[in-house]
Each structure stands twice: as structure tokens, then as C-alpha cells.
Amino acid sequence: MKIRTELVSTGGNTAGFRIPDEAVEALGGGKRPKVAVTVLNAERPEP
């Protein structure tokens, strides 16, 4: 699955990606499914 989203400042030194509920449900794994992101062609797995 591919989605396109933007990095959102959540205050202080933190940020996150806002993921549509439909995409989270499609991934399975509850509210915090394991994901990998690609930024400028560099893939980073979830820690």
C-alpha cells in the first residue's frame, strides 16, 4: 500500500504523520500498525 501524507508538527520537538483511518484499518495491527516510510527515496523502518 502507498499513501502520500505530510509531516505535521505536534508541538515542541515532535512531529508525526496524519494517516487516514481507512489506511490504518487496511494495514491491520490495531491503532499502531508497523510501517516503513520513505523520505526522499531513503526508506526507514519503524523503530
Phi and psi restraints in degrees (range 20) as a CNS / XPLOR table:
assign (resid 1 and name C) (resid 2 and name N)
       (resid 2 and name CA) (resid 2 and name C) 1.0 -125.0 20.0 2
assign (resid 2 and name N) (resid 2 and name CA)
       (resid 2 and name C) (resid 3 and name N) 1.0 136.2 20.0 2
assign (resid 2 and name C) (resid 3 and name N)
       (resid 3 and name CA) (resid 3 and name C) 1.0 -134.1 20.0 2
assign (resid 3 and name N) (resid 3 and name CA)
       (resid 3 and name C) (resid 4 and name N) 1.0 158.1 20.0 2
assign (resid 3 and name C) (resid 4 and name N)
       (resid 4 and name CA) (resid 4 and name C) 1.0 -118.0 20.0 2
assign (resid 4 and name N) (resid 4 and name CA)
       (resid 4 and name C) (resid 5 and name N) 1.0 129.1 20.0 2
assign (resid 4 and name C) (resid 5 and name N)
       (resid 5 and name CA) (resid 5 and name C) 1.0 -146.5 20.0 2
assign (resid 5 and name N) (resid 5 and name CA)
       (resid 5 and name C) (resid 6 and name N) 1.0 175.1 20.0 2
assign (resid 5 and name C) (resid 6 and name N)
       (resid 6 and name CA) (resid 6 and name C) 1.0 -117.1 20.0 2
assign (resid 6 and name N) (resid 6 and name CA)
       (resid 6 and name C) (resid 7 and name N) 1.0 151.1 20.0 2
assign (resid 6 and name C) (resid 7 and name N)
       (resid 7 and name CA) (resid 7 and name C) 1.0 -73.9 20.0 2
assign (resid 7 and name N) (resid 7 and name CA)
       (resid 7 and name C) (resid 8 and name N) 1.0 130.9 20.0 2
assign (resid 7 and name C) (resid 8 and name N)
       (resid 8 and name CA) (resid 8 and name C) 1.0 -118.1 20.0 2
assign (resid 8 and name N) (resid 8 and name CA)
       (resid 8 and name C) (resid 9 and name N) 1.0 129.8 20.0 2
assign (resid 8 and name C) (resid 9 and name N)
       (resid 9 and name CA) (resid 9 and name C) 1.0 -68.9 20.0 2
assign (resid 9 and name N) (resid 9 and name CA)
       (resid 9 and name C) (resid 10 and name N) 1.0 130.1 20.0 2
assign (resid 9 and name C) (resid 10 and name N)
       (resid 10 and name CA) (resid 10 and name C) 1.0 -109.3 20.0 2
assign (resid 10 and name N) (resid 10 and name CA)
       (resid 10 and name C) (resid 11 and name N) 1.0 10.3 20.0 2
assign (resid 10 and name C) (resid 11 and name N)
       (resid 11 and name CA) (resid 11 and name C) 1.0 108.0 20.0 2
assign (resid 11 and name N) (resid 11 and name CA)
       (resid 11 and name C) (resid 12 and name N) 1.0 147.9 20.0 2
assign (resid 11 and name C) (resid 12 and name N)
       (resid 12 and name CA) (resid 12 and name C) 1.0 60.3 20.0 2
assign (resid 12 and name N) (resid 12 and name CA)
       (resid 12 and name C) (resid 13 and name N) 1.0 -131.2 20.0 2
assign (resid 12 and name C) (resid 13 and name N)
       (resid 13 and name CA) (resid 13 and name C) 1.0 -101.6 20.0 2
assign (resid 13 and name N) (resid 13 and name CA)
       (resid 13 and name C) (resid 14 and name N) 1.0 19.6 20.0 2
assign (resid 13 and name C) (resid 14 and name N)
       (resid 14 and name CA) (resid 14 and name C) 1.0 -110.8 20.0 2
assign (resid 14 and name N) (resid 14 and name CA)
       (resid 14 and name C) (resid 15 and name N) 1.0 155.1 20.0 2
assign (resid 14 and name C) (resid 15 and name N)
       (resid 15 and name CA) (resid 15 and name C) 1.0 -152.7 20.0 2
assign (resid 15 and name N) (resid 15 and name CA)
       (resid 15 and name C) (resid 16 and name N) 1.0 163.7 20.0 2
assign (resid 15 and name C) (resid 16 and name N)
       (resid 16 and name CA) (resid 16 and name C) 1.0 -160.6 20.0 2
assign (resid 16 and name N) (resid 16 and name CA)
       (resid 16 and name C) (resid 17 and name N) 1.0 173.5 20.0 2
assign (resid 16 and name C) (resid 17 and name N)
       (resid 17 and name CA) (resid 17 and name C) 1.0 -103.7 20.0 2
assign (resid 17 and name N) (resid 17 and name CA)
       (resid 17 and name C) (resid 18 and name N) 1.0 131.1 20.0 2
assign (resid 17 and name C) (resid 18 and name N)
       (resid 18 and name CA) (resid 18 and name C) 1.0 -86.5 20.0 2
assign (resid 18 and name N) (resid 18 and name CA)
       (resid 18 and name C) (resid 19 and name N) 1.0 114.8 20.0 2
assign (resid 18 and name C) (resid 19 and name N)
       (resid 19 and name CA) (resid 19 and name C) 1.0 -107.8 20.0 2
assign (resid 19 and name N) (resid 19 and name CA)
       (resid 19 and name C) (resid 20 and name N) 1.0 130.1 20.0 2
assign (resid 19 and name C) (resid 20 and name N)
       (resid 20 and name CA) (resid 20 and name C) 1.0 -59.6 20.0 2
assign (resid 20 and name N) (resid 20 and name CA)
       (resid 20 and name C) (resid 21 and name N) 1.0 142.8 20.0 2
assign (resid 20 and name C) (resid 21 and name N)
       (resid 21 and name CA) (resid 21 and name C) 1.0 -53.7 20.0 2
assign (resid 21 and name N) (resid 21 and name CA)
       (resid 21 and name C) (resid 22 and name N) 1.0 -38.2 20.0 2
assign (resid 21 and name C) (resid 22 and name N)
       (resid 22 and name CA) (resid 22 and name C) 1.0 -61.9 20.0 2
assign (resid 22 and name N) (resid 22 and name CA)
       (resid 22 and name C) (resid 23 and name N) 1.0 -37.6 20.0 2
assign (resid 22 and name C) (resid 23 and name N)
       (resid 23 and name CA) (resid 23 and name C) 1.0 -69.8 20.0 2
assign (resid 23 and name N) (resid 23 and name CA)
       (resid 23 and name C) (resid 24 and name N) 1.0 -41.2 20.0 2
assign (resid 23 and name C) (resid 24 and name N)
       (resid 24 and name CA) (resid 24 and name C) 1.0 -61.6 20.0 2
assign (resid 24 and name N) (resid 24 and name CA)
       (resid 24 and name C) (resid 25 and name N) 1.0 -44.9 20.0 2
assign (resid 24 and name C) (resid 25 and name N)
       (resid 25 and name CA) (resid 25 and name C) 1.0 -62.2 20.0 2
assign (resid 25 and name N) (resid 25 and name CA)
       (resid 25 and name C) (resid 26 and name N) 1.0 -40.6 20.0 2
assign (resid 25 and name C) (resid 26 and name N)
       (resid 26 and name CA) (resid 26 and name C) 1.0 -65.9 20.0 2
assign (resid 26 and name N) (resid 26 and name CA)
       (resid 26 and name C) (resid 27 and name N) 1.0 -29.2 20.0 2
assign (resid 26 and name C) (resid 27 and name N)
       (resid 27 and name CA) (resid 27 and name C) 1.0 -74.8 20.0 2
assign (resid 27 and name N) (resid 27 and name CA)
       (resid 27 and name C) (resid 28 and name N) 1.0 -25.1 20.0 2
assign (resid 27 and name C) (resid 28 and name N)
       (resid 28 and name CA) (resid 28 and name C) 1.0 72.6 20.0 2
assign (resid 28 and name N) (resid 28 and name CA)
       (resid 28 and name C) (resid 29 and name N) 1.0 -179.4 20.0 2
assign (resid 28 and name C) (resid 29 and name N)
       (resid 29 and name CA) (resid 29 and name C) 1.0 84.1 20.0 2
assign (resid 29 and name N) (resid 29 and name CA)
       (resid 29 and name C) (resid 30 and name N) 1.0 16.2 20.0 2
assign (resid 29 and name C) (resid 30 and name N)
       (resid 30 and name CA) (resid 30 and name C) 1.0 79.4 20.0 2
assign (resid 30 and name N) (resid 30 and name CA)
       (resid 30 and name C) (resid 31 and name N) 1.0 -155.6 20.0 2
assign (resid 30 and name C) (resid 31 and name N)
       (resid 31 and name CA) (resid 31 and name C) 1.0 -75.5 20.0 2
assign (resid 31 and name N) (resid 31 and name CA)
       (resid 31 and name C) (resid 32 and name N) 1.0 -17.5 20.0 2
assign (resid 31 and name C) (resid 32 and name N)
       (resid 32 and name CA) (resid 32 and name C) 1.0 -128.6 20.0 2
assign (resid 32 and name N) (resid 32 and name CA)
       (resid 32 and name C) (resid 33 and name N) 1.0 67.5 20.0 2
assign (resid 32 and name C) (resid 33 and name N)
       (resid 33 and name CA) (resid 33 and name C) 1.0 -69.0 20.0 2
assign (resid 33 and name N) (resid 33 and name CA)
       (resid 33 and name C) (resid 34 and name N) 1.0 151.3 20.0 2
assign (resid 33 and name C) (resid 34 and name N)
       (resid 34 and name CA) (resid 34 and name C) 1.0 -72.8 20.0 2
assign (resid 34 and name N) (resid 34 and name CA)
       (resid 34 and name C) (resid 35 and name N) 1.0 134.8 20.0 2
assign (resid 34 and name C) (resid 35 and name N)
       (resid 35 and name CA) (resid 35 and name C) 1.0 -139.2 20.0 2
assign (resid 35 and name N) (resid 35 and name CA)
       (resid 35 and name C) (resid 36 and name N) 1.0 165.2 20.0 2
assign (resid 35 and name C) (resid 36 and name N)
       (resid 36 and name CA) (resid 36 and name C) 1.0 -126.1 20.0 2
assign (resid 36 and name N) (resid 36 and name CA)
       (resid 36 and name C) (resid 37 and name N) 1.0 144.3 20.0 2
assign (resid 36 and name C) (resid 37 and name N)
       (resid 37 and name CA) (resid 37 and name C) 1.0 -119.3 20.0 2
assign (resid 37 and name N) (resid 37 and name CA)
       (resid 37 and name C) (resid 38 and name N) 1.0 151.3 20.0 2
assign (resid 37 and name C) (resid 38 and name N)
       (resid 38 and name CA) (resid 38 and name C) 1.0 -119.3 20.0 2
assign (resid 38 and name N) (resid 38 and name CA)
       (resid 38 and name C) (resid 39 and name N) 1.0 123.2 20.0 2
assign (resid 38 and name C) (resid 39 and name N)
       (resid 39 and name CA) (resid 39 and name C) 1.0 -121.7 20.0 2
assign (resid 39 and name N) (resid 39 and name CA)
       (resid 39 and name C) (resid 40 and name N) 1.0 119.0 20.0 2
assign (resid 39 and name C) (resid 40 and name N)
       (resid 40 and name CA) (resid 40 and name C) 1.0 51.8 20.0 2
assign (resid 40 and name N) (resid 40 and name CA)
       (resid 40 and name C) (resid 41 and name N) 1.0 45.5 20.0 2
assign (resid 40 and name C) (resid 41 and name N)
       (resid 41 and name CA) (resid 41 and name C) 1.0 68.4 20.0 2
assign (resid 41 and name N) (resid 41 and name CA)
       (resid 41 and name C) (resid 42 and name N) 1.0 16.4 20.0 2
assign (resid 41 and name C) (resid 42 and name N)
       (resid 42 and name CA) (resid 42 and name C) 1.0 -116.0 20.0 2
assign (resid 42 and name N) (resid 42 and name CA)
       (resid 42 and name C) (resid 43 and name N) 1.0 111.4 20.0 2
assign (resid 42 and name C) (resid 43 and name N)
       (resid 43 and name CA) (resid 43 and name C) 1.0 -80.6 20.0 2
assign (resid 43 and name N) (resid 43 and name CA)
       (resid 43 and name C) (resid 44 and name N) 1.0 138.2 20.0 2
assign (resid 43 and name C) (resid 44 and name N)
       (resid 44 and name CA) (resid 44 and name C) 1.0 -131.1 20.0 2
assign (resid 44 and name N) (resid 44 and name CA)
       (resid 44 and name C) (resid 45 and name N) 1.0 118.4 20.0 2
assign (resid 44 and name C) (resid 45 and name N)
       (resid 45 and name CA) (resid 45 and name C) 1.0 -75.0 20.0 2
assign (resid 45 and name N) (resid 45 and name CA)
       (resid 45 and name C) (resid 46 and name N) 1.0 159.6 20.0 2
assign (resid 45 and name C) (resid 46 and name N)
       (resid 46 and name CA) (resid 46 and name C) 1.0 -65.4 20.0 2
assign (resid 46 and name N) (resid 46 and name CA)
       (resid 46 and name C) (resid 47 and name N) 1.0 139.5 20.0 2
